[in-house]
Amino acid sequence: MLLSVLEWHAVMMGQSSSTPSNIANLRAIVVDPSGAVIPNAEVTFKGEVTVMAKTAQEGSIQVRLPYGRFAVTIGRRGFETTDLIGFSVDTSKPPVLRVVLEVNLPRCVDYCGDQDMDVVPTVPSDLPSVIPTNIP
């Protein structure tokens, strides 16, 4: 009963219970250079409002943003942070933002001491770790 009253009030006030016309449902997908999705990437939209979210396991988020311009920051440990200045949310843009984050490899060559290094996932190989030199 209360929900019906609220819906009636919204209709009477010229609003609908769906998304207002000045709000966009934006989807963002964060991937690496190979196209693999990046889960747990932090995405921040700063503008009229500030909205922060982390990507799910499929590398995406869905946020509601008012039309306007935003500074967008996307980052995750092990990747370069990307900043988009003046990102515009309006009706003329598709509601999907695709961001490619570059891998940020540690700067060590032989030994890095006790540095807190990010580990970049690798693909396991079935090649032997030692290649014999006495092959006939």
C-alpha positions as CSV (number, residue, x, y, z in Angstrom):
1,M,0.0,0.0,0.0
2,L,2.8,2.4,0.9
3,L,4.6,1.7,-2.4
4,S,1.4,2.5,-4.3
5,V,1.1,5.8,-2.5
6,L,4.7,6.7,-3.3
7,E,4.4,5.7,-6.9
8,W,1.1,7.8,-7.2
9,H,2.9,10.8,-5.6
10,A,5.8,10.5,-8.0
11,V,3.4,10.4,-11.0
12,M,1.4,13.4,-9.6
13,M,4.7,15.4,-9.2
14,G,5.6,14.8,-12.8
15,Q,8.2,12.1,-12.0
16,S,8.2,8.4,-12.8
17,S,9.5,5.6,-10.6
18,S,12.0,4.7,-13.4
19,T,15.3,6.5,-14.1
20,P,14.9,10.3,-14.2
21,S,15.6,11.8,-17.6
22,N,18.8,13.6,-16.4
23,I,20.4,10.4,-15.0
24,A,22.4,7.9,-17.0
25,N,22.9,4.2,-16.2
26,L,26.6,4.0,-17.2
27,R,28.4,0.7,-17.5
28,A,32.2,0.7,-17.4
29,I,34.4,-2.2,-18.4
30,V,38.1,-2.3,-17.4
31,V,40.5,-4.6,-19.4
32,D,44.2,-5.1,-19.8
33,P,46.0,-4.7,-23.2
34,S,45.1,-8.3,-24.2
35,G,41.4,-7.7,-23.6
36,A,41.3,-9.7,-20.3
37,V,38.9,-8.2,-17.8
38,I,40.4,-6.7,-14.6
39,P,38.4,-7.4,-11.4
40,N,38.6,-5.1,-8.3
41,A,39.7,-2.1,-10.3
42,E,38.7,1.2,-8.5
43,V,36.7,3.6,-10.7
44,T,36.0,7.1,-9.4
45,F,33.8,9.7,-11.1
46,K,34.2,13.3,-9.7
47,G,31.8,16.0,-10.9
48,E,28.5,17.3,-9.5
49,V,28.6,14.2,-7.4
50,T,31.4,11.8,-6.6
51,V,30.8,8.1,-7.2
52,M,33.3,5.3,-6.4
53,A,33.0,1.7,-7.3
54,K,35.1,-1.5,-7.8
55,T,34.7,-3.7,-10.8
56,A,33.2,-7.1,-10.2
57,Q,34.8,-10.4,-11.3
58,E,33.7,-9.8,-14.9
59,G,35.6,-6.5,-14.9
60,S,32.6,-4.2,-15.0
61,I,30.6,-1.8,-12.9
62,Q,27.2,-0.2,-13.4
63,V,26.7,3.3,-11.9
64,R,23.9,6.0,-12.0
65,L,25.4,9.4,-12.9
66,P,23.7,12.7,-13.5
67,Y,24.3,14.3,-16.9
68,G,27.4,16.4,-16.8
69,R,31.2,16.4,-17.0
70,F,33.4,14.2,-14.8
71,A,37.0,13.5,-14.0
72,V,37.3,9.7,-14.0
73,T,40.2,7.9,-12.3
74,I,40.6,4.1,-12.9
75,G,43.3,2.1,-11.2
76,R,44.3,-1.2,-9.7
77,R,47.5,-2.5,-8.1
78,G,49.9,-3.8,-10.8
79,F,48.5,-1.5,-13.5
80,E,49.0,2.1,-14.5
81,T,46.3,4.5,-13.2
82,T,44.3,6.1,-16.0
83,D,42.7,9.6,-15.7
84,L,40.0,10.8,-18.0
85,I,39.4,14.6,-17.7
86,G,36.2,16.1,-18.9
87,F,34.4,12.8,-19.5
88,S,30.9,13.8,-20.6
89,V,27.7,11.9,-19.6
90,D,24.8,12.8,-21.8
91,T,22.2,11.3,-24.1
92,S,24.4,11.3,-27.2
93,K,26.9,8.9,-25.7
94,P,26.4,5.1,-25.4
95,P,26.2,4.2,-21.8
96,V,29.4,2.0,-21.9
97,L,32.9,3.2,-21.0
98,R,35.7,0.8,-22.0
99,V,39.1,1.5,-20.3
100,V,42.3,-0.3,-21.0
101,L,44.8,-0.3,-18.2
102,E,48.5,-0.8,-19.0
103,V,50.5,-3.3,-16.9
104,N,52.8,-1.7,-14.4
105,L,55.8,-4.1,-14.1
106,P,58.2,-3.8,-11.1
107,R,61.4,-1.9,-11.9
108,C,63.7,-4.6,-10.4
109,V,66.1,-6.6,-12.6
110,D,67.8,-9.2,-10.3
111,Y,66.8,-8.6,-6.7
112,C,64.2,-6.3,-5.2
113,G,64.8,-6.8,-1.5
114,D,61.8,-6.6,0.7
115,Q,59.8,-4.4,-1.7
116,D,56.1,-5.0,-1.8
117,M,55.9,-6.2,-5.4
118,D,52.8,-6.7,-7.4
119,V,52.6,-10.1,-9.1
120,V,51.4,-10.1,-12.7
121,P,49.6,-13.3,-13.5
122,T,51.5,-15.6,-15.8
123,V,50.4,-18.6,-17.9
124,P,51.9,-21.9,-16.6
125,S,54.0,-23.8,-19.1
126,D,54.7,-27.5,-19.4
127,L,58.2,-26.9,-20.6
128,P,61.0,-28.2,-18.3
129,S,62.6,-25.6,-16.1
130,V,66.1,-26.9,-17.1
131,I,67.0,-27.7,-20.7
132,P,69.7,-30.4,-21.0
133,T,72.8,-29.3,-22.8
134,N,74.1,-32.8,-23.7
135,I,71.5,-33.6,-26.3
136,P,73.0,-36.0,-28.9
